Amino acid sequence: MSNLLWGFLFGTIGFGFFMYGKKQGALVPLSCGVGLMVFPYFVSGTVLLVSIGVLLMAIPYFVRL
């Protein structure tokens, strides 16, 4: 159940990143948004799911192109 809720949360945040990146023409938030929406389908462990999700959410903050 926790994987489902974490996946929904990261997918929703990823959709926000995707829309922002598409509207601004920024590649980093766009690609991180797609990554956040897709990766929960391939990760089954909760700790790994949260770790990858937090990492993908932090990348646009530190990488400015």
HELIX and SHEET records of a PDB file:
HELIX    1   1 SER A    2  GLN A   24  1                                  23    
HELIX    2   2 LEU A   27  VAL A   38  1                                  12    
HELIX    3   3 PHE A   39  TYR A   41  5                                   3    
HELIX    4   4 THR A   46  PHE A   62  1                                  17    
END                                                                             
